[in-house]
Amino acid sequence: MKSIMNRYIKRYYAILALAVVVMAAGCKEDDDPSVARRDLAPVTQALVNNSELVSTVFWDTTFVVAPGVEETDIHYLSMKGLAMHLFILKADLNHEGVELSAMTPYGGTSFGTQPIPEMMKWVDEPGKKVVAGFNADFFDLNSGVPRGVVHLNGEIIKDIPMPGRCVMGIDADGIPMIVHSDDYPSMKEQFVDALGASNILLKDGAPAPIPSDAVFINPEPRTAVGFTANNEIYFLVVDGRKFEYSNGMSLAELTEVFTALGVENAANLDGGGSSTFVTRHSVADVFHVRNRPSDGSPRPVGNGWAILVNEN
């Protein structure tokens, strides 16, 4: 009996010693205890290195949606101690075939509403396919009339911008542009596609002033867009209104994300229940809603932005 007891005691101390060694090695390897000891996606690493937003990264994943188009999903604990789910799409507009295009309900020029996954099915450009889609402008919930401007393929459908906000669009060369509503009248002829947006977040790399209204400073589900000096465009959706899952961001926090990613110009888009992030599944060839819209399902919205690539 005594020998058996001694054997168990020896095993106990051996296991305890091994655990101490493993823990010591782990602590030595982990320069940043807030991040799991593994390689993070480049986008995630940029947020960890260049912002004060991330306390702990629970997990992240990144994958190629199409050549020149990448998605990164991040689940993390914020510095405020709140659960967060952030979805970021990066599209290189310099890559052959990658384009940005405005979307409208049923592909038409009249106003209405349609969920983004359905709207994506109506984008019809020969030799192209849609690989990602996002909600864009604010709109009247009853009529679907957008609050801002609408330009489609060089045709001006609506040219009254939302006062004090901005316009997001592309020129004839497919280069993205964000202009304040005050500057829109003098620049509107440069847009081929354009849709209304909310507040400017970054202008030439500098944070723009943010109004003190509660809707801008309180954390909410958000959709936003920004682009670098090298014409890499980022669409961002952060979920919110679900404490245990994700708690949204303020406009200042959105700005901090874009700054961390090296974005030069950025704008807030419609958020709340409208925030929708959709990509085409690379295997099943179906549109997949990646985020969790706060309404429970994708809200019918007034318009959106699509990322297109070559069909073949």
N, C-alpha and C positions, 0 to 999 in steps of 0.2 A: 504493500500500500504506500509506504514511504517513498519507494523508488518511482512509483507511478506519479505521485504528487510532485516529486522533484523534476520529472520529465515535463510535466505540464507547466511548472514554473519557468523552466528553461525556455520552453516554446513561447510563453508569454513575453519574456524579456527579449527574445529574439525578434518577435513581431513588433514589439514596442520600439526596439532599436531601429528596425527597418523603417518604421513609420517616421521616426525622427529624421533619418537620413533623407527620405523622400521629401519631407516637408522642408528641410533645410535646402535641398537642391532646388526645390520649386521656388522658394523665396529668393534664392540667389539669381535664378534665371529671370525672375519677374521684375523688371525695372519699374513697371507701372502696375501696382496692385489693383488698379481699377479696371484693367483690361485683361481678359483671359489670355493665357500663354499660348497664342497661336497667331498666325498671320491674319491681319485684317484686310478687308478690301481696300483698295487705294482711296476710295471716297470716304470710307469710315475712318481710315487712318488720318486723312486730312482734317476731318472734324475733331478727332481726338487731339491732334497736334496744334491746330490753328484756331480753336475756339474754346470757350469756357462753358460749353453746353453739356458735355458728356461726362458723367461720373463713372458709370460702369457699362461696358458693352456686354450684353447677355449673349447675343449672337448677331451675325450679319451674313449676308449671302450676296454674291454678285454673279451675273451671267450675261452672255451675249444674246440679245434679242434678235439681232440681225447684224451683218457686218457694218461696223461704224456706230452701232447702237447698243448701249449697255444699261442694265438695270441693277441697282443696289438697294437692298432692303435691310434696314437696321432696327434692331430691338435693343433699347438701352434704357438706363436709369439716368435721368437728368440731374444736374447739379442741385435742383430743387427737391430731389428725392421722388420724382414722378416717373411712372412708366411711360415710355414713348415708343411709337412705331413710325418710322420715317421711310418714305419710298422716293428714290431719286433715279431719274432717267437721264442719261448723258448721251447726246447725239452729236456726232462730228459732222457738221455741215460741209466740211471739206472732203469727206469721203465720197467717192463716186456713187451717185444714185440716192444719197440721203438728202431728203428735202423736208421742209416744214410747210404745212398746208392748213388753211382755215377750214373748219367744218360747220355745217348748218344742218338743222333737222331735215331729213329726207333728201339732203343734197340740193335743196331749193333756195330760192331767193326771197321767199315769203317767210314771215316770222312764226315761230311756234316753239315747241319743246320736244325733246327726245333724249332718252338716256344715252350716255356716251358710247357704250358697247353697240347700241343699235345705230347710232349716228355714223360710227366708223364703217359700217357695212355699205353706206351710201356714198362713200368717197369713191369717185370713178375717174381715175387718171390712167390712160392707156400705158401699159408697160410698168405700172407701179402697183405696189400693195401696201396697205396700212399695217404698221407693226406696233404702233402705240397711239394712245389718245388720252386727252385730258380736258376737263371742263375749262371754260375761259371766262367770259364776261358775266357780270350781273344782269338780271333780266326781270321783267314783270312776271310774277308767278301765274297770273291769270291769262295774259295775252301772249307771253313768251317774247315780247319785244325787248331786245337788248338795251341796256342802259347807255352803251357807247356806240362807236362806229362799227360799220361792217363793210369791208372791201373783199370782193371775191374775184380772183383771176383778172384783176385790173378794173373791174366794174365796181363803182361806188354805190352800194345799196343804201347805206345810211351814213351821213357825214356830220352828225351832231354828237360831239364827244360828251362824256359825263364831266361836268365842271369840276375842276380841281383834281381830276384823276389823270389817267394817261392812256396811251394807245400803244398796242404791241402789234408788230407786223413785220413783213419782209418786203424788200425792194425787188427790182427786176432781176437782180443777180442772186436772189435767194438769201441775201444778207439780213439778219434780224435787226430790227430797230425798235426802240422804245422812246416815245416822245410825250412830253407833258401836253395836256389838253390845250393849254394856251398857245403852244407851238404847232399844233396840228394843222390849223388852216394854211400856214405857209409851207407845210411839208406833205400835205395829203396826196399830192400828185406823185410823190415818190413811192407810195405804197402800192403793191400788187395785191397782197392779202393783208388785211388788218382787222383786228377786233379790239373792242374796248377792254381796258384793264382797270385795276384799282390804283393804289398808291405806288409811286416809284420808291423802290427800296435802295437801289444803288445807281448813281450816275457817274460814269467815268471813274469807277472804283471808290467813290466817296459815298458814305451813307447819307441818304436824303432825310430831311426832317420828317418826323412822324407825328401826326396830330395826337392830342391827348385824349381823344374820345375812347370810351371803354371798349368799343368794338375793335380798336386797333391795339390796345395794350393788354387786353385780357387774352388768355390762351384759348384758342379755338382750332377746329380743323381748318387747314389752310391748303390752298393750291397756289403755287408761285412759279415764275419762270425767270431765267437769267441766262446771260451768255458771256463768254470770255472774249478777249481781244482776238483770239484765234478762231472765232466762229464755232466754238463748241457750246451747244445749248443744253441747259439743264431744266428739266421740269421736276418739281418737288411737290409731294403731297405728304402732309403729316396728319394722322388721324387724331381725333379728340373726342371729348364728351363721354369717355368710358374710363373711369378712374383706374381700374385694374389693368386696362389694356393700353390706352394712350390718351394723353391729356392736352394735345394741341400746343400751339405756339403763339406768341405775340408777333407783331411785325418786326420788332427789334431782334427777336430770336431768328426769324426768317433771314433777316439781313446778315446776321452773324454766320448762318449756314453758308450763304452765298459767298461771303467774304472769305470763309475758310476754304472754299472750292476755287478761289481765284477768279470769280466772276466780276466783270466790270460794270455791267448794267443789268438791273433786275426790277421786277414789278410783282406786286401781289395781284392775284386773280380772285374770282369768286371763291368763297370757302364754305364753311359750315356743312350743311347736308349736301351741297353741290359738289364737294371735293371728290373727284373720281380719278383713279389711276389705272389705266388698262393697257395691257400688252398682249401681243399675239403669242400664243403658246407655240414654242418651236417644234414640238412633236405632234400634238393633236391638231394644230392649225385652227385653233379657235381663239376668240378674244377672252381674256381672263382678267377679271376685276381683281387687282392685286391688293388694294386697301380695303378697309371696312367702312363704307360710307355710314355716317352717323344716323341717317334715316333708316338704316337696315338693308337698303338696296340702292343701286344707282338712281339718283334723282333725275327726272327729265329736266334738261337744261336748255338754254337758248342757243348756245354754240360751243365750239371747242377747237382745240388744236390737234392735228394729227402729224405723226412722223411717218414718212413714206420712204420706201427703198425700191430698188429695181425688182421687178417680178422674178427675174431669173438671175 
